[in-house]
Amino acid sequence: MHPAVHSAIAALIAENKTPTVALTKSKLSEPVPMPLVIAGLTAYKNDPNCINTQPAAAPKAKATEQNQLDRIEQKLDRLLALLEKDN
């Protein structure tokens, strides 16, 4: 389940509201495609306890991957500069 959808459904449950597509979309903290909202609601309806688990940490993983790519690019730039200096 998308983390934003998970949070939106959890917020609705905390307000004692029944999650629907419209209510969930209104509680989203970021834009999420409709199929992911529907999939999240379906998962919740099939297993209401799934909201008690923590959402996946995908956004943090993407930030870590970007930081790693930035470091690799910096190293590559230094290596290229050294090679150009030697020639």
C-alpha positions as CSV (number, residue, x, y, z in Angstrom):
1,M,0.0,0.0,0.0
2,H,1.3,3.5,-0.9
3,P,2.5,5.3,2.3
4,A,0.3,8.4,1.6
5,V,-2.8,6.2,1.1
6,H,-1.9,4.3,4.3
7,S,-1.7,7.6,6.2
8,A,-4.9,8.9,4.8
9,I,-6.8,5.8,5.7
10,A,-5.3,5.7,9.2
11,A,-6.3,9.4,9.7
12,L,-9.9,8.7,8.6
13,I,-10.1,5.7,11.0
14,A,-8.7,7.9,13.8
15,E,-11.6,10.3,13.1
16,N,-14.1,7.4,13.3
17,K,-14.9,7.8,9.6
18,T,-15.4,4.9,7.1
19,P,-12.7,5.3,4.4
20,T,-14.1,5.9,0.9
21,V,-12.3,6.9,-2.3
22,A,-13.4,10.5,-2.0
23,L,-12.5,10.8,1.7
24,T,-9.2,9.1,1.2
25,K,-8.3,11.3,-1.8
26,S,-9.2,14.4,0.4
27,K,-6.8,13.3,3.1
28,L,-3.8,12.5,0.8
29,S,-0.6,14.5,1.6
30,E,0.7,14.1,-2.0
31,P,-0.8,13.3,-5.4
32,V,-1.4,9.5,-5.8
33,P,-2.8,7.8,-8.9
34,M,-6.4,6.6,-8.5
35,P,-5.5,2.9,-9.0
36,L,-3.2,3.1,-5.9
37,V,-6.0,4.7,-3.8
38,I,-8.4,2.0,-4.9
39,A,-5.9,-0.7,-4.3
40,G,-5.2,0.6,-0.8
41,L,-8.9,0.8,0.0
42,T,-9.4,-2.8,-1.3
43,A,-6.5,-4.0,0.9
44,Y,-8.0,-2.2,3.9
45,K,-11.5,-3.7,3.3
46,N,-10.0,-7.2,2.9
47,D,-7.9,-6.9,6.0
48,P,-8.6,-3.9,8.3
49,N,-5.7,-4.8,10.5
50,C,-3.3,-3.9,7.6
51,I,-3.6,-0.3,8.8
52,N,-2.0,-1.2,12.1
53,T,1.3,-2.1,10.3
54,Q,3.8,0.6,9.3
55,P,3.8,1.8,5.7
56,A,6.7,1.0,3.4
57,A,9.6,3.4,3.5
58,A,9.9,3.9,-0.2
59,P,10.4,7.7,-0.1
60,K,13.3,7.4,2.3
61,A,14.9,4.7,0.1
62,K,14.6,6.9,-3.0
63,A,16.4,9.7,-1.1
64,T,19.2,7.3,0.0
65,E,19.6,6.1,-3.6
66,Q,19.8,9.7,-4.8
67,N,22.4,10.5,-2.2
68,Q,24.4,7.5,-3.3
69,L,24.1,8.5,-7.0
70,D,25.3,12.0,-6.1
71,R,28.4,10.6,-4.4
72,I,29.2,8.3,-7.3
73,E,28.8,11.2,-9.7
74,Q,31.2,13.3,-7.6
75,K,33.8,10.5,-7.6
76,L,33.4,10.0,-11.4
77,D,34.0,13.7,-11.9
78,R,37.2,13.6,-9.8
79,L,38.5,10.6,-11.7
80,L,37.8,12.2,-15.1
81,A,39.5,15.4,-14.0
82,L,42.6,13.3,-12.9
83,L,42.6,11.5,-16.3
84,E,42.4,14.7,-18.2
85,K,45.2,16.2,-16.1
86,D,47.5,13.3,-16.9
87,N,46.9,13.6,-20.7
